[in-house]
Amino acid sequence: MILKEKIAAQLPEWRERVRKLVKENGDVVVGEVTVAQAYGGMRGAKVLVTDISYVDPEEGIRFRGYTIPELLELLPKAEGSNFPLSGGLYYLLLIGEVPTFEEAMAVEQEWKTRSEVPQYVFDVIKAMPVETHPMSMFSQAILALQTESVFAKRYQEGMTRAEYWATTLEDSLNLTAKLPAIAAFIYNHKFGNGVFVAPRADLDWAGNFAHMIGKDTQAYQDLTRLYFFLHSDHESGNASAHATHLVGSTLADVYYACNAGINALAGPLHGLANQMSLQWLLGVQEEFGGLPTKEQFEQYCWDTLNSGQVIPGYGHAVLRQPDPRYTAQFKFGQEFMPDDELFQLVEMAFEVIPKVLGETGKVKNPWPNVDAVSGTLQYHYGMREFDFYTVLFGVSRMLGVTANAVWARALGQPLERPKSLTTKMLEDIVAAA
Ligand code: CMX
């Protein structure tokens, strides 16, 4: 298998690089931890390592050193499409090189051969009350698949440490291959007629998701390709990536680890913000019976802030410029739905909200994040079940976290175990300082 061979070839050099770095420079100080960080969600504490992506405050995400606009150019495209194959993205995340079309298709082919979802997974979903949140169904489905883990089976049989990463790669491919079909099943079961739609042999991983939920247009397939590309990874400190890494660090297999990541993504401060942003925009539209004037919109923003709420889709813990994931989706909207009134509201929001947030004097980043537009694009194509949006995010995010899981195993990243202090200890440290 192409991914296994390529990683195996890179491993000796990587292992030596990390071994040397830690052995010869293990005492070099990377950063300090302040009282505010200890009590403030570890914001900005430099304690994780990943080479798969990096978020620069000004520039946004780079996947393996490449920006989003660069990758939209460079990654191989699905047949008849201008948008990247997810298989090519996964290759890039795992191998660190932009693949050829053939290499991207080799990953797509790997996924196809592993894509069949066992019936018991669908039965688990069907056994849940129909009002269950789609994220809960998605989480349960991934957990149900744990019984398939090659890593767990081989661990029981006594595999050597050298085999950890390859069995984790097996699990990662087996799991990610099934995610579009699982997500589509949840969508059809909860919001459609409950019929299972088989994937098409001629379609790619992302395009097949669009097909399996009955949205067979080129435009929606392309939006899905873009969406699955943009949401895949955002370095290691975000909650879904970190939760996956933490659980994986116990040598729990990828299914357990990804289940934790999905549960983290289900929180409103993380993956759920996309639906809140759309709801807020629909509220504006309803209030004014369509597009407001800029003055009316500005007042609406102040009313939201004065009532103690945040403006969803704006602000970020790390970024200090418009999120390039927002910009890529914004461009998609400009090209494919310029006359959509809700999208025009998104455009107006970009002109009004940063100014308003700037005037509060406290918001560190007044610019839009990835969630400020993603729901609007889905809404345009008739995906109006807000509860489902985070599942889309989850399908994509699993590409990043599983790629990280493979490399964490390959480089022998150990059990994560930071240290906690008591409030009294912090007070004593402060007094002594
Ligand atoms: N609307 C109103 N107030 C905001 C704001 C926004 N969009 N963004 C930040 N602020 C406020 C904060 O609530 C904070 O106020 P207090 O001091 O009164 O508590 C102040 O500005 C400073 O916050 P910050 O340092 O700029 O931002 P944080 O790192 O604390 O928080 C985030 C980041 C994303 C939680 C915040 O900007 C926010 O709540 N945004 C709206 C929700 C959202 O879009 N979330 C999705 C983020 C993308 C993701 O990670 O998935």
Boltz pocket constraint, residues with backbone or C-beta under 6 A from the ligand:
constraints:
  - pocket:
      binder: B
      contacts: [[A, 268], [A, 269], [A, 270], [A, 271], [A, 273], [A, 305], [A, 309], [A, 310], [A, 311], [A, 312], [A, 313], [A, 314], [A, 315], [A, 316], [A, 317], [A, 318], [A, 357], [A, 362], [A, 363], [A, 364], [A, 365], [A, 369], [A, 370], [A, 371]]
      max_distance: 6.0
